[in-house]
Amino acid sequence: MYVMTSEHTMAPTVKFFEEHNFFGLKKENLVFFEQRMIPCFEDNGKIILESKSKVARAPDGNGGLYWALKNEKTLQHMEDRGIR
């Protein structure tokens, strides 16, 4: 099973799976990987700030799956395991 998270949800997600004994799955059959974080904008195009000196960021959404599969080496992991 491949589980995509964000930088903010990676640790809590892994912990949740650990606390629930990976829901009966073998730990080696679970792969957690992160999607990208991108800047947040208002509808009018104005950048949203998290603080005076930091741009707010959010996960890049479902479309980010393809980038994450490639750049987080998840596709390579699938190929190495013979998954087509």
VOBAZA-832807 format. One record per atom (N, C-alpha, C, O): residue number from 1; residue in three letters; atom name; x, z, y. Coordinates in steps of 0.02 Angstrom, whole numbers. Atoms other than C-alpha are relative to their C-alpha. Layout:
% VOBAZA-832807
(NUM, "ALA", "CA", (X, Z, Y))
...
This chain:
% VOBAZA-832807
(1, "MET", "N", (42, 0, -58))
(1, "MET", "CA", (0, 0, 0))
(1, "MET", "C", (45, 0, 61))
(1, "MET", "O", (94, 37, 65))
(2, "TYR", "N", (-37, 5, -63))
(2, "TYR", "CA", (64, -46, 172))
(2, "TYR", "C", (-45, 29, 54))
(2, "TYR", "O", (-103, 9, 62))
(3, "VAL", "N", (38, -35, -52))
(3, "VAL", "CA", (9, 65, 316))
(3, "VAL", "C", (35, -11, 67))
(3, "VAL", "O", (91, 12, 76))
(4, "MET", "N", (-29, 11, -66))
(4, "MET", "CA", (39, 8, 495))
(4, "MET", "C", (-22, 56, 47))
(4, "MET", "O", (-81, 73, 50))
(5, "THR", "N", (12, -53, -48))
(5, "THR", "CA", (52, 145, 625))
(5, "THR", "C", (29, -19, 67))
(5, "THR", "O", (57, -74, 75))
(6, "SER", "N", (-34, 9, -63))
(6, "SER", "CA", (110, 161, 804))
(6, "SER", "C", (54, 54, 4))
(6, "SER", "O", (59, 97, -39))
(7, "GLU", "N", (-53, -51, -6))
(7, "GLU", "CA", (257, 263, 867))
(7, "GLU", "C", (-29, 70, 6))
(7, "GLU", "O", (3, 119, -13))
(8, "HIS", "N", (32, -65, -9))
(8, "HIS", "CA", (135, 403, 909))
(8, "HIS", "C", (-34, 25, -64))
(8, "HIS", "O", (-45, 85, -71))
(9, "THR", "N", (38, -20, 59))
(9, "THR", "CA", (45, 403, 742))
(9, "THR", "C", (40, 0, -65))
(9, "THR", "O", (15, 21, -117))
(10, "MET", "N", (-40, 5, 61))
(10, "MET", "CA", (188, 374, 618))
(10, "MET", "C", (7, 68, -34))
(10, "MET", "O", (-13, 76, -91))
(11, "ALA", "N", (-13, -65, 31))
(11, "ALA", "CA", (237, 556, 588))
(11, "ALA", "C", (-64, 35, -24))
(11, "ALA", "O", (-66, 59, -80))
(12, "PRO", "N", (61, -32, 24))
(12, "PRO", "CA", (59, 625, 581))
(12, "PRO", "C", (-32, -36, -60))
(12, "PRO", "O", (-61, -4, -104))
(13, "THR", "N", (28, 38, 55))
(13, "THR", "CA", (5, 485, 464))
(13, "THR", "C", (38, 15, -65))
(13, "THR", "O", (7, 27, -117))
(14, "VAL", "N", (-40, -15, 59))
(14, "VAL", "CA", (149, 513, 343))
(14, "VAL", "C", (-14, 71, -24))
(14, "VAL", "O", (-22, 84, -83))
(15, "LYS", "N", (14, -70, 17))
(15, "LYS", "CA", (118, 701, 349))
(15, "LYS", "C", (-68, 6, -34))
(15, "LYS", "O", (-75, 42, -84))
(16, "PHE", "N", (66, -1, 29))
(16, "PHE", "CA", (-67, 673, 311))
(16, "PHE", "C", (1, -24, -72))
(16, "PHE", "O", (-29, 6, -117))
(17, "PHE", "N", (-6, 26, 68))
(17, "PHE", "CA", (-25, 568, 159))
(17, "PHE", "C", (36, 50, -45))
(17, "PHE", "O", (16, 61, -102))
(18, "GLU", "N", (-37, -50, 39))
(18, "GLU", "CA", (102, 698, 100))
(18, "GLU", "C", (-44, 60, -17))
(18, "GLU", "O", (-45, 82, -74))
(19, "GLU", "N", (44, -59, 11))
(19, "GLU", "CA", (-23, 841, 121))
(19, "GLU", "C", (-55, -14, -51))
(19, "GLU", "O", (-81, 32, -81))
(20, "HIS", "N", (52, 18, 47))
(20, "HIS", "CA", (-147, 745, 14))
(20, "HIS", "C", (29, -34, -62))
(20, "HIS", "O", (-4, -74, -96))
(21, "ASN", "N", (-34, 25, 59))
(21, "ASN", "CA", (-20, 703, -122))
(21, "ASN", "C", (-7, -76, -7))
(21, "ASN", "O", (-17, -103, -61))
(22, "PHE", "N", (4, 73, -4))
(22, "PHE", "CA", (-26, 520, -68))
(22, "PHE", "C", (-62, -28, -34))
(22, "PHE", "O", (-63, -85, -57))
(23, "PHE", "N", (65, 20, 28))
(23, "PHE", "CA", (-205, 513, -133))
(23, "PHE", "C", (7, -30, -70))
(23, "PHE", "O", (-29, -76, -89))
(24, "GLY", "N", (-10, 21, 69))
(24, "GLY", "CA", (-141, 491, -309))
(24, "GLY", "C", (44, -61, -9))
(24, "GLY", "O", (57, -82, -65))
(25, "LEU", "N", (-44, 58, 5))
(25, "LEU", "CA", (-30, 344, -268))
(25, "LEU", "C", (72, 23, -8))
(25, "LEU", "O", (90, 78, 12))
(26, "LYS", "N", (-71, -16, 5))
(26, "LYS", "CA", (154, 341, -311))
(26, "LYS", "C", (32, -10, 69))
(26, "LYS", "O", (20, -60, 102))
(27, "LYS", "N", (-31, 2, -66))
(27, "LYS", "CA", (257, 378, -156))
(27, "LYS", "C", (39, -65, 11))
(27, "LYS", "O", (39, -93, 66))
(28, "GLU", "N", (-41, 61, -7))
(28, "GLU", "CA", (369, 227, -191))
(28, "GLU", "C", (-43, -62, 9))
(28, "GLU", "O", (-17, -116, 25))
(29, "ASN", "N", (45, 57, -10))
(29, "ASN", "CA", (216, 114, -182))
(29, "ASN", "C", (-35, 2, 68))
(29, "ASN", "O", (-83, -36, 80))
(30, "LEU", "N", (26, -4, -68))
(30, "LEU", "CA", (178, 164, -2))
(30, "LEU", "C", (55, -18, 49))
(30, "LEU", "O", (111, 8, 44))
(31, "VAL", "N", (-48, 19, -52))
(31, "VAL", "CA", (265, 84, 146))
(31, "VAL", "C", (-35, 9, 67))
(31, "VAL", "O", (-87, -20, 79))
(32, "PHE", "N", (26, -12, -68))
(32, "PHE", "CA", (234, 145, 323))
(32, "PHE", "C", (44, -40, 48))
(32, "PHE", "O", (105, -37, 44))
(33, "PHE", "N", (-39, 38, -49))
(33, "PHE", "CA", (285, 30, 466))
(33, "PHE", "C", (-36, 2, 67))
(33, "PHE", "O", (-97, 12, 70))
(34, "GLU", "N", (27, -8, -68))
(34, "GLU", "CA", (260, 29, 654))
(34, "GLU", "C", (-13, -67, 34))
(34, "GLU", "O", (24, -115, 25))
(35, "GLN", "N", (14, 57, -42))
(35, "GLN", "CA", (178, -96, 768))
(35, "GLN", "C", (33, 11, 68))
(35, "GLN", "O", (52, 67, 85))
(36, "ARG", "N", (-30, -5, -66))
(36, "ARG", "CA", (246, -133, 940))
(36, "ARG", "C", (-44, 36, 50))
(36, "ARG", "O", (-105, 41, 41))
(37, "MET", "N", (35, -30, -57))
(37, "MET", "CA", (198, -41, 1097))
(37, "MET", "C", (10, -48, 59))
(37, "MET", "O", (65, -72, 71))
(38, "ILE", "N", (-3, 46, -56))
(38, "ILE", "CA", (156, -149, 1248))
(38, "ILE", "C", (-27, 34, 63))
(38, "ILE", "O", (-64, 83, 58))
(39, "PRO", "N", (24, -30, -62))
(39, "PRO", "CA", (123, -111, 1432))
(39, "PRO", "C", (-76, -4, 7))
(39, "PRO", "O", (-107, -50, -19))
(40, "CYS", "N", (72, -2, -13))
(40, "CYS", "CA", (-53, -64, 1485))
(40, "CYS", "C", (-14, -27, 70))
(40, "CYS", "O", (22, -14, 118))
(41, "PHE", "N", (21, 29, -63))
(41, "PHE", "CA", (-141, -160, 1623))
(41, "PHE", "C", (-74, 14, 12))
(41, "PHE", "O", (-113, 20, -35))
(42, "GLU", "N", (70, -4, -18))
(42, "GLU", "CA", (-303, -138, 1717))
(42, "GLU", "C", (-29, -71, -4))
(42, "GLU", "O", (8, -119, -9))
(43, "ASP", "N", (33, 65, 4))
(43, "ASP", "CA", (-431, -279, 1712))
(43, "ASP", "C", (24, -48, 55))
(43, "ASP", "O", (25, -109, 46))
(44, "ASN", "N", (-23, 41, -56))
(44, "ASN", "CA", (-364, -340, 1880))
(44, "ASN", "C", (75, -18, -5))
(44, "ASN", "O", (102, -49, 40))
(45, "GLY", "N", (-71, 17, 10))
(45, "GLY", "CA", (-186, -355, 1810))
(45, "GLY", "C", (48, 53, 24))
(45, "GLY", "O", (109, 45, 15))
(46, "LYS", "N", (-44, -53, -26))
(46, "LYS", "CA", (-118, -197, 1891))
(46, "LYS", "C", (27, 41, -59))
(46, "LYS", "O", (-9, 60, -105))
(47, "ILE", "N", (-32, -39, 52))
(47, "ILE", "CA", (6, -103, 1782))
(47, "ILE", "C", (-23, 73, 4))
(47, "ILE", "O", (-27, 101, 58))
(48, "ILE", "N", (20, -70, 3))
(48, "ILE", "CA", (-52, 69, 1726))
(48, "ILE", "C", (62, 42, -12))
(48, "ILE", "O", (102, 28, -57))
(49, "LEU", "N", (-58, -44, 6))
(49, "LEU", "CA", (75, 207, 1747))
(49, "LEU", "C", (-18, 64, -39))
(49, "LEU", "O", (-72, 92, -29))
(50, "GLU", "N", (8, -64, 35))
(50, "GLU", "CA", (94, 356, 1630))
(50, "GLU", "C", (22, 57, 46))
(50, "GLU", "O", (-7, 111, 46))
(51, "SER", "N", (-24, -46, -51))
(51, "SER", "CA", (191, 445, 1766))
(51, "SER", "C", (26, -43, 58))
(51, "SER", "O", (22, -105, 55))
(52, "LYS", "N", (-24, 39, -58))
(52, "LYS", "CA", (266, 394, 1934))
(52, "LYS", "C", (57, -47, -18))
(52, "LYS", "O", (68, -97, 17))
(53, "SER", "N", (-58, 41, 17))
(53, "SER", "CA", (417, 321, 1846))
(53, "SER", "C", (-3, -30, -70))
(53, "SER", "O", (47, -55, -96))
(54, "LYS", "N", (5, 26, 69))
(54, "LYS", "CA", (349, 267, 1676))
(54, "LYS", "C", (-64, -40, -9))
(54, "LYS", "O", (-118, -16, 7))
(55, "VAL", "N", (58, 43, 14))
(55, "VAL", "CA", (235, 124, 1626))
(55, "VAL", "C", (-35, 25, -63))
(55, "VAL", "O", (-3, 41, -113))
(56, "ALA", "N", (39, -19, 59))
(56, "ALA", "CA", (95, 172, 1507))
(56, "ALA", "C", (4, -56, -51))
(56, "ALA", "O", (4, -115, -34))
(57, "ARG", "N", (-3, 49, 54))
(57, "ARG", "CA", (105, 86, 1338))
(57, "ARG", "C", (-51, 17, -53))
(57, "ARG", "O", (-70, 75, -62))
(58, "ALA", "N", (48, -9, 54))
(58, "ALA", "CA", (-16, 61, 1195))
(58, "ALA", "C", (19, -46, -58))
(58, "ALA", "O", (54, -96, -47))
(59, "PRO", "N", (-13, 45, 56))
(59, "PRO", "CA", (-7, -15, 1020))
(59, "PRO", "C", (-27, -70, 14))
(59, "PRO", "O", (-77, -78, 50))
(60, "ASP", "N", (19, 69, -15))
(60, "ASP", "CA", (-20, -204, 1022))
(60, "ASP", "C", (-59, -27, -39))
(60, "ASP", "O", (-74, -87, -34))
(61, "GLY", "N", (63, 20, 32))
(61, "GLY", "CA", (-175, -210, 912))
(61, "GLY", "C", (9, -38, -65))
(61, "GLY", "O", (65, -47, -90))
(62, "ASN", "N", (-1, 34, 65))
(62, "ASN", "CA", (-221, -305, 756))
(62, "ASN", "C", (44, -62, -1))
(62, "ASN", "O", (75, -77, -52))
(63, "GLY", "N", (-42, 60, -4))
(63, "GLY", "CA", (-132, -462, 814))
(63, "GLY", "C", (74, 17, -7))
(63, "GLY", "O", (114, -26, -25))
(64, "GLY", "N", (-69, -22, 7))
(64, "GLY", "CA", (29, -362, 814))
(64, "GLY", "C", (23, 7, -72))
(64, "GLY", "O", (82, 16, -86))
(65, "LEU", "N", (-16, -7, 71))
(65, "LEU", "CA", (21, -353, 625))
(65, "LEU", "C", (54, -50, -20))
(65, "LEU", "O", (101, -32, -55))
(66, "TYR", "N", (-45, 53, 22))
(66, "TYR", "CA", (114, -518, 605))
(66, "TYR", "C", (71, 12, 25))
(66, "TYR", "O", (120, 3, -12))
(67, "TRP", "N", (-66, -16, -27))
(67, "TRP", "CA", (257, -469, 720))
(67, "TRP", "C", (30, 58, -39))
(67, "TRP", "O", (88, 56, -58))
(68, "ALA", "N", (-24, -60, 34))
(68, "ALA", "CA", (271, -299, 636))
(68, "ALA", "C", (20, -15, -72))
(68, "ALA", "O", (71, 10, -96))
(69, "LEU", "N", (-18, 17, 69))
(69, "LEU", "CA", (270, -372, 460))
(69, "LEU", "C", (69, -31, -3))
(69, "LEU", "O", (109, -16, -47))
(70, "LYS", "N", (-65, 33, 0))
(70, "LYS", "CA", (419, -481, 504))
(70, "LYS", "C", (55, 45, 26))
(70, "LYS", "O", (107, 53, -7))
(71, "ASN", "N", (-54, -35, -34))
(71, "ASN", "CA", (518, -371, 622))
(71, "ASN", "C", (13, 70, -26))
(71, "ASN", "O", (66, 98, -14))
(72, "GLU", "N", (-11, -66, 32))
(72, "GLU", "CA", (495, -206, 529))
(72, "GLU", "C", (24, -8, -72))
(72, "GLU", "O", (28, 41, -109))
(73, "LYS", "N", (-26, 17, 67))
(73, "LYS", "CA", (561, -293, 371))
(73, "LYS", "C", (-51, 11, -55))
(73, "LYS", "O", (-33, 18, -114))
(74, "THR", "N", (52, -11, 50))
(74, "THR", "CA", (394, -269, 284))
(74, "THR", "C", (-10, -62, -44))
(74, "THR", "O", (-20, -55, -104))
(75, "LEU", "N", (5, 60, 41))
(75, "LEU", "CA", (382, -451, 229))
(75, "LEU", "C", (57, -4, -50))
(75, "LEU", "O", (47, -23, -107))
(76, "GLN", "N", (-58, 0, 45))
(76, "GLN", "CA", (557, -437, 157))
(76, "GLN", "C", (-11, 49, -58))
(76, "GLN", "O", (5, 34, -115))
(77, "HIS", "N", (16, -50, 51))
(77, "HIS", "CA", (502, -281, 63))
(77, "HIS", "C", (-48, -29, -51))
(77, "HIS", "O", (-40, -20, -111))
(78, "MET", "N", (49, 31, 45))
(78, "MET", "CA", (354, -376, -8))
(78, "MET", "C", (34, -52, -45))
(78, "MET", "O", (22, -54, -105))
(79, "GLU", "N", (-36, 51, 38))
(79, "GLU", "CA", (465, -521, -61))
(79, "GLU", "C", (46, 31, -53))
(79, "GLU", "O", (48, 9, -110))
(80, "ASP", "N", (-45, -34, 47))
(80, "ASP", "CA", (591, -403, -141))
(80, "ASP", "C", (-38, 29, -60))
(80, "ASP", "O", (-10, 35, -114))
(81, "ARG", "N", (41, -29, 54))
(81, "ARG", "CA", (449, -327, -245))
(81, "ARG", "C", (-39, -53, -37))
(81, "ARG", "O", (-77, -37, -82))
(82, "GLY", "N", (35, 54, 35))
(82, "GLY", "CA", (383, -498, -297))
(82, "GLY", "C", (-73, -7, 20))
(82, "GLY", "O", (-112, -36, -16))
(83, "ILE", "N", (69, 5, -24))
(83, "ILE", "CA", (223, -482, -195))
(83, "ILE", "C", (-7, -67, 36))
(83, "ILE", "O", (33, -84, 79))
(84, "ARG", "N", (13, 65, -30))
(84, "ARG", "CA", (151, -651, -147))
(84, "ARG", "C", (-64, 2, 40))
(84, "ARG", "O", (-84, -49, 69))
